[in-house]
Amino acid sequence: MSGLWTAFDIAEATDGEVHGCFSVNGVAFDSREVGPGDLFIAIRGDRFDGADFAAAAVEAGAAGVVVERRRAELRGRQRGVRGRHGGRLGAVRRAR
């Protein structure tokens, strides 16, 4: 499996659980900016929960998603990581 990161790399970084094998070539925090092969990291903020947009990110071509909890609309798509550190990743993004 080629790419920048595999599902297993992402799970290790987020202390998460792998739900399907995939690799990614880029990262997006906004579902409207997802490109083919990207990893969508769902961040829960004050006004929105990025996990609500995970299915849209997959439809836009995301190779995988990181969500904090299971999402019914993602069942059967088998390309996610349920991680616990999405908020930390969001803080890093906001600091950029």
Contacts in CASP RR format, 6 or more apart in sequence:
PFRMAT RR
TARGET T0000
AUTHOR 0000-0000-0000
METHOD contacts of the structure
MODEL  1
MSGLWTAFDIAEATDGEVHGCFSVNGVAFDSREVGPGDLFIAIRGDRFDG
ADFAAAAVEAGAAGVVVERRRAELRGRQRGVRGRHGGRLGAVRRAR
1 21 0 8 1.000
1 22 0 8 1.000
1 23 0 8 1.000
2 23 0 8 1.000
3 23 0 8 1.000
3 24 0 8 1.000
3 25 0 8 1.000
4 23 0 8 1.000
4 24 0 8 1.000
4 25 0 8 1.000
4 26 0 8 1.000
5 13 0 8 1.000
5 23 0 8 1.000
5 24 0 8 1.000
5 39 0 8 1.000
6 21 0 8 1.000
6 22 0 8 1.000
6 23 0 8 1.000
7 18 0 8 1.000
7 20 0 8 1.000
7 21 0 8 1.000
7 22 0 8 1.000
7 23 0 8 1.000
7 64 0 8 1.000
7 79 0 8 1.000
7 80 0 8 1.000
7 81 0 8 1.000
8 18 0 8 1.000
10 18 0 8 1.000
10 24 0 8 1.000
10 39 0 8 1.000
10 66 0 8 1.000
10 81 0 8 1.000
11 17 0 8 1.000
11 18 0 8 1.000
11 81 0 8 1.000
11 83 0 8 1.000
13 85 0 8 1.000
14 66 0 8 1.000
14 81 0 8 1.000
14 83 0 8 1.000
14 84 0 8 1.000
14 85 0 8 1.000
14 86 0 8 1.000
14 89 0 8 1.000
15 83 0 8 1.000
15 84 0 8 1.000
15 85 0 8 1.000
16 81 0 8 1.000
16 82 0 8 1.000
16 83 0 8 1.000
16 84 0 8 1.000
17 81 0 8 1.000
17 82 0 8 1.000
17 83 0 8 1.000
18 80 0 8 1.000
18 81 0 8 1.000
19 78 0 8 1.000
19 79 0 8 1.000
19 80 0 8 1.000
19 81 0 8 1.000
19 82 0 8 1.000
20 78 0 8 1.000
20 79 0 8 1.000
20 80 0 8 1.000
21 79 0 8 1.000
22 63 0 8 1.000
22 64 0 8 1.000
22 79 0 8 1.000
22 80 0 8 1.000
23 63 0 8 1.000
24 37 0 8 1.000
24 38 0 8 1.000
24 39 0 8 1.000
24 63 0 8 1.000
24 64 0 8 1.000
25 37 0 8 1.000
25 38 0 8 1.000
25 63 0 8 1.000
26 37 0 8 1.000
26 38 0 8 1.000
26 39 0 8 1.000
27 38 0 8 1.000
27 39 0 8 1.000
27 41 0 8 1.000
28 34 0 8 1.000
28 35 0 8 1.000
28 38 0 8 1.000
28 39 0 8 1.000
28 40 0 8 1.000
28 41 0 8 1.000
28 57 0 8 1.000
28 62 0 8 1.000
29 40 0 8 1.000
29 41 0 8 1.000
29 43 0 8 1.000
29 89 0 8 1.000
29 90 0 8 1.000
29 93 0 8 1.000
31 40 0 8 1.000
31 50 0 8 1.000
31 53 0 8 1.000
31 54 0 8 1.000
31 56 0 8 1.000
31 57 0 8 1.000
31 60 0 8 1.000
32 60 0 8 1.000
34 40 0 8 1.000
34 57 0 8 1.000
34 60 0 8 1.000
34 61 0 8 1.000
34 62 0 8 1.000
35 60 0 8 1.000
35 61 0 8 1.000
35 62 0 8 1.000
36 61 0 8 1.000
36 63 0 8 1.000
37 61 0 8 1.000
37 62 0 8 1.000
37 63 0 8 1.000
37 64 0 8 1.000
38 57 0 8 1.000
38 61 0 8 1.000
38 62 0 8 1.000
38 63 0 8 1.000
38 64 0 8 1.000
39 62 0 8 1.000
39 63 0 8 1.000
39 64 0 8 1.000
39 65 0 8 1.000
39 66 0 8 1.000
40 53 0 8 1.000
40 54 0 8 1.000
40 57 0 8 1.000
40 58 0 8 1.000
40 62 0 8 1.000
40 64 0 8 1.000
40 65 0 8 1.000
40 66 0 8 1.000
41 65 0 8 1.000
41 66 0 8 1.000
41 86 0 8 1.000
41 89 0 8 1.000
41 90 0 8 1.000
42 49 0 8 1.000
42 50 0 8 1.000
42 51 0 8 1.000
42 52 0 8 1.000
42 53 0 8 1.000
42 54 0 8 1.000
42 57 0 8 1.000
42 65 0 8 1.000
42 66 0 8 1.000
42 67 0 8 1.000
42 68 0 8 1.000
42 86 0 8 1.000
43 50 0 8 1.000
43 86 0 8 1.000
43 87 0 8 1.000
43 89 0 8 1.000
43 90 0 8 1.000
43 93 0 8 1.000
44 50 0 8 1.000
44 51 0 8 1.000
44 68 0 8 1.000
44 86 0 8 1.000
44 87 0 8 1.000
51 67 0 8 1.000
51 68 0 8 1.000
51 69 0 8 1.000
51 71 0 8 1.000
54 65 0 8 1.000
54 67 0 8 1.000
54 71 0 8 1.000
54 73 0 8 1.000
54 74 0 8 1.000
55 71 0 8 1.000
55 73 0 8 1.000
55 74 0 8 1.000
57 64 0 8 1.000
57 65 0 8 1.000
58 64 0 8 1.000
58 65 0 8 1.000
58 74 0 8 1.000
58 77 0 8 1.000
58 79 0 8 1.000
62 79 0 8 1.000
63 79 0 8 1.000
64 79 0 8 1.000
64 80 0 8 1.000
64 81 0 8 1.000
65 74 0 8 1.000
65 79 0 8 1.000
65 80 0 8 1.000
65 81 0 8 1.000
66 80 0 8 1.000
66 81 0 8 1.000
66 82 0 8 1.000
66 83 0 8 1.000
66 86 0 8 1.000
66 89 0 8 1.000
67 74 0 8 1.000
67 80 0 8 1.000
67 81 0 8 1.000
67 82 0 8 1.000
67 83 0 8 1.000
68 82 0 8 1.000
68 83 0 8 1.000
68 84 0 8 1.000
68 86 0 8 1.000
69 82 0 8 1.000
70 82 0 8 1.000
74 80 0 8 1.000
END
